[in-house]
């Protein structure tokens, strides 16, 4: 049985995938057999960080075009990688037979000590399903207020669904230990005050210019810069994970997938397939009460309206900059009055000079 860990975040751009990849490498460097599952929908950030772009992913397995063992990237710097990509989204709509086949495929894999899931950011059903099925969650955030707010939002949803294990927190992109401590304390105090879920510190990741350099070179910084401060932070996190196996320890892979798929089946709204039909009249296409009684649609329409208004304003300002002589229309819908065409002016510079000399004559 493997120790299953889900690494997630409430907000994108906080370095979640980088931490997932480099923690996996750090664990492997200490003699553990590790598999990293790239469950970040559509973005495939693990591919970007490693420079590896597989031809097939989990979608190929679900559609019967490949076996799970065919898509695994074997022994990348000591770890195995499963590219999930768009196939993760399709997990929610599997038939019972497809579900059984997928679980069986994972059960047939060789034994791992650690199975790490790198999810998308946010609170989608797919993200929550991986979190709720895991015995251990690592939540990545930064010191920025927006990141802490989104991290709290994710914890709030997990608490709503009665996730009962402590969530481990990593504060990333830290410029000082004091700033990291302040950010964590703010998050913990807010969680303790309003939620039933618990959080505990796992570690910090110091801001390090070598991290950016490793992204550009598409080589994990743990391998490219083993002595840099970021690698030392990753090593500290890996050592703490090894020293604290968690309350429940290892977890059967079958149990994980059963819990994951059960959550998706209950909370994921399946996408309806469009069926060709006769052209609908406007009354049949959209009923008035369907939009009025649906707050999601109403909110979406309001957001679209706001963005359109902002776009119109920006276009108006750009036109004014490009052509300052163009009159700016009023915000209301009243028509701008047509101004009479000005008479043509003939410029006679010599006559103007003569008149100027006469006016300046001392005799006048």
Backbone torsions as a table, in degrees:
resi	resn	phi	psi	omega
1	UNK	NA	145.0	-178.6
2	UNK	-100.8	157.5	170.9
3	UNK	-89.0	113.1	-173.3
4	UNK	-96.9	124.8	-178.4
5	UNK	-128.1	128.7	174.6
6	UNK	-102.8	125.4	178.0
7	UNK	-107.9	124.0	-172.2
8	UNK	-143.0	178.2	177.2
9	UNK	-158.1	155.4	178.2
10	UNK	-82.4	-17.3	-173.9
11	UNK	-139.1	142.2	177.0
12	UNK	-74.6	161.0	176.1
13	UNK	80.7	17.1	-178.9
14	UNK	-102.2	3.5	177.4
15	UNK	88.7	22.5	-176.9
16	UNK	-62.0	-48.9	-177.7
17	UNK	-66.5	-38.2	177.5
18	UNK	-61.0	-41.8	178.2
19	UNK	-67.6	-42.0	179.0
20	UNK	-57.7	-48.1	-177.7
21	UNK	-66.1	-47.7	-174.8
22	UNK	-73.9	-32.1	173.3
23	UNK	-64.9	-40.5	177.3
24	UNK	-59.5	-43.8	179.2
25	UNK	-65.8	-38.1	179.4
26	UNK	-65.4	-41.4	178.2
27	UNK	-64.7	-41.0	179.0
28	UNK	-64.6	-35.2	179.9
29	UNK	-66.7	-16.9	179.7
30	UNK	-99.4	14.5	172.5
31	UNK	95.8	5.0	-179.5
32	UNK	-92.5	148.9	177.3
33	UNK	-91.4	120.3	-169.7
34	UNK	-125.5	138.8	172.1
35	UNK	-123.6	128.9	178.3
36	UNK	-106.6	122.1	179.3
37	UNK	-101.0	115.2	179.7
38	UNK	-83.5	94.7	-177.9
39	UNK	-102.7	21.6	179.6
40	UNK	-83.9	104.3	-171.0
41	UNK	-57.3	123.6	169.8
42	UNK	74.2	-30.6	-173.0
43	UNK	-81.0	-35.6	179.0
44	UNK	50.9	49.5	-177.4
45	UNK	-66.6	-28.8	177.3
46	UNK	-60.7	-38.9	177.8
47	UNK	-61.4	-41.5	-178.8
48	UNK	-65.7	-41.9	-176.8
49	UNK	-71.7	-25.8	-178.0
50	UNK	-103.2	-16.3	-176.8
51	UNK	76.1	17.1	-179.4
52	UNK	-109.2	126.4	-178.1
53	UNK	-125.9	91.6	-176.5
54	UNK	-69.2	150.5	179.5
55	UNK	-75.9	-27.3	-177.3
56	UNK	-126.8	151.9	177.7
57	UNK	-137.9	-163.4	-175.7
58	UNK	-61.0	-29.3	178.0
59	UNK	-60.3	-38.2	178.2
60	UNK	-63.2	-36.2	178.5
61	UNK	-69.2	-45.0	-178.5
62	UNK	-62.3	-38.1	-178.3
63	UNK	-85.0	4.5	175.7
64	UNK	77.9	15.5	-179.0
65	UNK	-88.9	-12.0	-178.8
66	UNK	-159.5	158.1	172.7
67	UNK	-87.2	159.3	-179.7
68	UNK	-60.0	-38.2	-179.6
69	UNK	-66.5	-22.5	-179.3
70	UNK	-73.9	-27.2	-173.9
71	UNK	-96.4	-10.1	-177.5
72	UNK	-69.7	130.1	173.2
73	UNK	-83.9	108.1	-171.1
74	UNK	-85.7	136.0	169.4
75	UNK	51.4	47.4	171.8
76	UNK	-78.5	107.5	-178.4
77	UNK	52.4	29.0	176.6
78	UNK	100.8	-2.7	178.4
79	UNK	-123.9	158.6	172.3
80	UNK	-100.4	145.5	-178.8
81	UNK	-127.0	131.3	174.0
82	UNK	-106.9	113.8	178.0
83	UNK	-77.6	110.1	-178.8
84	UNK	-83.3	-56.1	177.5
85	UNK	50.2	-134.9	-173.7
86	UNK	-67.4	-17.6	179.8
87	UNK	-65.6	-25.2	-180.0
88	UNK	-62.6	-40.1	-179.2
89	UNK	-65.6	-31.8	-177.8
90	UNK	-77.6	-13.3	179.2
91	UNK	-58.6	-34.1	-175.6
92	UNK	-65.7	-24.1	-174.3
93	UNK	-110.8	23.0	-180.0
94	UNK	-72.9	148.2	171.3
95	UNK	-76.2	169.6	-180.0
96	UNK	-60.7	-40.0	179.3
97	UNK	-65.3	-43.8	178.5
98	UNK	-63.2	-38.2	178.5
99	UNK	-62.4	-47.3	179.8
100	UNK	-61.4	-40.2	180.0
101	UNK	-66.2	-38.7	-179.7
102	UNK	-66.8	-44.6	179.2
103	UNK	-62.7	-42.3	179.3
104	UNK	-61.6	-37.7	179.6
105	UNK	-63.6	-39.9	178.5
106	UNK	-70.8	-34.3	179.1
107	UNK	-68.4	-26.5	-179.2
108	UNK	-80.3	-8.5	178.7
109	UNK	-67.9	157.0	176.5
110	UNK	-65.8	159.8	-176.9
111	UNK	-70.4	135.9	175.7
112	UNK	-117.9	151.6	173.0
113	UNK	-81.2	-37.1	179.8
114	UNK	-132.3	132.7	174.6
115	UNK	-122.3	109.3	-172.0
116	UNK	-109.8	126.3	178.4
117	UNK	-102.5	122.2	174.7
118	UNK	-100.8	105.2	-174.1
119	UNK	-88.5	174.3	168.4
120	UNK	-70.9	168.2	173.6
121	UNK	-85.0	155.8	175.3
122	UNK	105.6	-162.3	-173.9
123	UNK	-127.7	38.5	176.6
124	UNK	-69.8	165.7	179.9
125	UNK	-61.5	-36.9	179.6
126	UNK	-63.9	-45.1	179.1
127	UNK	-61.9	-47.8	-177.8
128	UNK	-64.0	-34.4	-178.8
129	UNK	-65.0	-42.0	177.1
130	UNK	-66.0	-39.4	-179.9
131	UNK	-66.0	-48.6	-176.0
132	UNK	-66.0	-28.3	-178.6
133	UNK	-82.6	-14.7	-175.1
134	UNK	-89.4	146.0	171.5
135	UNK	-76.6	-23.8	-177.6
136	UNK	-133.2	135.5	176.1
137	UNK	-125.4	133.8	170.8
138	UNK	-110.5	119.8	-178.9
139	UNK	-103.2	121.9	-178.5
140	UNK	-101.0	131.7	177.7
141	UNK	-144.6	170.1	173.7
142	UNK	-118.2	-178.8	-179.6
143	UNK	-77.7	-9.0	-178.3
144	UNK	-67.0	140.4	179.9
145	UNK	-57.4	-37.6	-179.9
146	UNK	-65.1	-38.7	178.9
147	UNK	-66.8	-43.3	179.2
148	UNK	-65.4	-37.7	178.4
149	UNK	-64.3	-44.5	179.4
150	UNK	-68.4	-34.2	176.0
151	UNK	-64.0	-42.5	177.7
152	UNK	-63.3	-39.8	179.6
153	UNK	-60.7	-41.5	177.6
154	UNK	-64.9	-43.7	178.3
155	UNK	-62.5	-35.6	179.4
156	UNK	-63.6	-42.0	179.0
157	UNK	-68.3	-42.0	177.4
158	UNK	-61.5	-39.0	177.9
159	UNK	-65.5	-37.5	178.5
160	UNK	-60.7	-38.5	179.1
161	UNK	-89.0	12.6	171.2
162	UNK	64.7	40.8	170.8
163	UNK	-67.9	124.2	-167.0
164	UNK	-113.1	13.2	177.1
165	UNK	-108.2	149.4	177.8
166	UNK	-62.4	138.6	177.8
167	UNK	-96.1	126.5	-179.6
168	UNK	-82.2	135.6	-175.4
169	UNK	-114.7	132.8	172.3
170	UNK	-118.1	124.5	175.5
171	UNK	-95.6	118.6	-174.5
172	UNK	-103.0	164.9	176.3
173	UNK	56.5	45.9	-174.8
174	UNK	-87.8	133.7	177.8
175	UNK	-96.4	-19.7	177.1
176	UNK	-156.5	151.7	178.2
177	UNK	-62.3	-33.5	180.0
178	UNK	-65.0	-41.4	178.8
179	UNK	-65.8	-39.5	179.0
180	UNK	-65.1	-43.7	179.7
181	UNK	-63.3	-41.4	179.6
182	UNK	-62.4	-44.0	-179.8
183	UNK	-63.7	-45.2	-179.6
184	UNK	-64.6	-42.6	-179.6
185	UNK	-62.8	-40.4	177.6
186	UNK	-59.9	-46.0	-179.7
187	UNK	-65.1	-46.9	-176.8
188	UNK	-64.1	-44.4	-179.1
189	UNK	-63.3	-39.4	178.4
190	UNK	-66.8	-42.6	178.7
191	UNK	-63.5	-46.7	-179.5
192	UNK	-62.3	-30.6	-176.7
193	UNK	-78.2	-36.8	-170.5
194	UNK	-115.4	-16.6	-173.7
195	UNK	-122.6	160.8	176.8
196	UNK	-87.5	-22.5	-178.0
197	UNK	-69.1	154.7	-179.1
198	UNK	-116.2	149.4	174.8
199	UNK	-124.0	154.5	177.1
200	UNK	-145.1	146.9	-176.9
201	UNK	-75.5	136.5	174.7
202	UNK	-107.1	-34.3	-179.9
203	UNK	166.3	-179.8	177.2
204	UNK	-127.3	157.8	175.0
205	UNK	-121.5	113.1	-178.7
206	UNK	-71.0	146.4	174.8
207	UNK	-63.3	130.3	-172.3
208	UNK	-146.3	122.5	-179.0
209	UNK	-63.8	-23.3	-179.7
210	UNK	-70.4	-20.5	176.7
211	UNK	-64.7	-45.9	178.1
212	UNK	-63.3	-40.7	179.1
213	UNK	-62.0	-36.3	179.9
214	UNK	-70.4	-33.9	177.5
215	UNK	-64.8	-43.1	179.6
216	UNK	-63.1	-39.2	-179.4
217	UNK	-83.2	-6.1	-179.7
218	UNK	56.7	41.4	174.3
219	UNK	-133.6	127.1	-178.2
220	UNK	-54.1	138.9	-176.3
221	UNK	-64.6	-24.9	178.7
222	UNK	-64.1	-29.7	178.2
223	UNK	-91.5	-37.2	-175.0
224	UNK	-79.1	-38.0	-179.2
225	UNK	-129.8	72.7	-174.3
226	UNK	-63.6	-21.5	-177.4
227	UNK	-102.9	3.5	-179.6
228	UNK	-73.8	163.4	-175.3
229	UNK	-62.8	-35.2	179.0
230	UNK	-63.9	-40.5	178.4
231	UNK	-66.1	-36.4	176.8
232	UNK	-65.3	-38.4	176.9
233	UNK	-65.2	-41.9	178.4
234	UNK	-62.7	-42.4	177.8
235	UNK	-60.1	-40.7	179.4
236	UNK	-64.6	-40.2	178.2
237	UNK	-65.2	-44.5	179.5
238	UNK	-61.6	-43.5	179.2
239	UNK	-62.6	-37.8	-180.0
240	UNK	-69.5	-37.1	176.3
241	UNK	-62.3	-42.9	179.6
242	UNK	-64.8	-39.2	-177.0
243	UNK	-75.3	-23.5	-179.2
244	UNK	-122.8	87.4	-175.6
245	UNK	-69.0	-5.9	179.6
246	UNK	93.8	168.9	-176.0
247	UNK	-71.3	-31.8	-173.4
248	UNK	-107.7	-11.7	177.5
249	UNK	65.6	-140.8	-176.4
250	UNK	-72.0	160.2	-173.5
251	UNK	-138.6	134.0	176.7
252	UNK	-62.9	135.1	-179.3
253	UNK	-61.7	-35.7	179.2
254	UNK	-62.7	-41.2	178.8
255	UNK	-64.6	-41.1	179.2
256	UNK	-58.8	-50.9	-176.8
257	UNK	-68.5	-34.7	175.7
258	UNK	-59.4	-45.5	-179.2
259	UNK	-69.4	-39.2	179.9
260	UNK	-63.1	-49.0	-177.6
261	UNK	-71.3	-32.7	177.2
262	UNK	-64.4	-40.6	178.2
263	UNK	-64.8	-44.0	179.6
264	UNK	-62.5	-42.4	-179.3
265	UNK	-61.4	-33.2	-177.0
266	UNK	-84.2	-34.4	-169.8
267	UNK	-115.6	-6.7	-179.0
268	UNK	-95.4	130.0	176.7
269	UNK	-86.6	112.1	-177.7
270	UNK	-65.1	145.0	178.6
271	UNK	-76.2	131.3	-179.4
272	UNK	-81.5	136.2	178.2
273	UNK	-79.9	136.2	-179.8
274	UNK	-79.9	131.3	-179.7
275	UNK	-108.5	126.5	179.7
276	UNK	-58.2	137.2	179.9
277	UNK	-149.5	177.1	178.1
278	UNK	-66.6	154.9	179.8
279	UNK	-59.8	126.8	-177.3
280	UNK	-89.1	146.0	174.0
281	UNK	-73.7	161.2	-179.9
282	UNK	-56.0	-34.2	-179.3
283	UNK	-68.7	-34.7	-179.7
284	UNK	-80.9	-30.5	-177.0
285	UNK	-67.1	-45.4	-178.8
286	UNK	-137.7	120.8	175.4
287	UNK	-89.2	142.1	-175.5
288	UNK	-59.6	-43.5	-175.9
289	UNK	-70.2	-20.0	179.3
290	UNK	-67.5	-33.0	178.4
291	UNK	-88.1	-35.5	-177.9
292	UNK	-69.0	-34.7	-176.1
293	UNK	-92.8	-0.1	-179.5
294	UNK	-109.1	102.9	-176.8
295	UNK	-63.4	-30.2	-180.0
296	UNK	-63.6	-43.9	179.3
297	UNK	-66.5	-42.3	179.9
298	UNK	-61.3	-46.0	179.8
299	UNK	-62.7	-39.4	178.9
300	UNK	-63.9	-41.2	178.8
301	UNK	-63.9	-40.2	178.0
302	UNK	-62.4	-41.9	-179.8
303	UNK	-64.6	-40.8	178.4
304	UNK	-63.7	-41.9	179.6
305	UNK	-61.7	-42.5	179.2
306	UNK	-63.3	-43.0	-179.1
307	UNK	-66.3	-37.5	177.8
308	UNK	-65.2	-41.1	178.7
309	UNK	-62.1	-42.8	178.9
310	UNK	-65.1	-39.3	179.9
311	UNK	-65.0	-42.8	179.2
312	UNK	-61.6	-41.8	179.3
313	UNK	-63.0	-43.5	-179.3
314	UNK	-65.6	-39.5	178.2
315	UNK	-63.3	-41.3	178.7
316	UNK	-61.0	-42.6	-179.3
317	UNK	-67.6	-38.4	178.6
318	UNK	-64.1	-42.9	178.3
319	UNK	-60.8	-39.7	-179.3
320	UNK	-65.1	-37.3	178.5
321	UNK	-68.4	-41.6	-178.6
322	UNK	-69.8	-33.9	-179.2
323	UNK	-138.0	87.3	-175.0
324	UNK	-62.1	-21.9	-177.5
325	UNK	-80.9	-8.0	179.1
326	UNK	-78.7	122.0	-179.6
327	UNK	-65.2	138.0	179.2
328	UNK	-81.9	122.3	-179.4
329	UNK	-66.2	150.6	177.6
330	UNK	-68.8	160.6	-178.3
331	UNK	-69.5	-28.3	-179.8
332	UNK	-78.3	178.7	-175.0
333	UNK	-93.3	10.0	-180.0
334	UNK	-68.9	142.1	-179.4
335	UNK	-73.4	138.8	177.9
336	UNK	-72.4	126.0	-178.1
337	UNK	-61.4	141.4	-179.9
338	UNK	-78.8	120.0	-179.0
339	UNK	-83.2	144.9	178.0
340	UNK	-65.4	145.8	-178.8
341	UNK	-69.4	125.7	-177.8
342	UNK	-67.4	149.4	179.1
343	UNK	-69.7	148.9	179.1
344	UNK	-71.4	136.9	-179.3
345	UNK	-105.4	132.3	177.0
346	UNK	-100.0	121.1	-177.4
347	UNK	-92.9	115.1	178.4
348	UNK	-116.5	92.6	-173.2
349	UNK	-67.7	-36.4	-178.6
350	UNK	-66.1	-42.8	178.2
351	UNK	-62.3	-38.8	-179.8
352	UNK	-64.0	-38.6	178.4
353	UNK	-65.4	-40.9	179.0
354	UNK	-62.5	-44.7	179.3
355	UNK	-63.2	-37.6	-179.0
356	UNK	-65.9	-39.0	179.1
357	UNK	-66.1	-40.3	179.9
358	UNK	-64.6	-42.3	-178.4
359	UNK	-66.8	-26.4	-178.9
360	UNK	-93.8	3.3	-179.4
361	UNK	-64.2	132.4	-178.2
362	UNK	-67.9	-12.8	-180.0
363	UNK	-77.8	-19.4	-177.8
364	UNK	-84.7	NA	NA
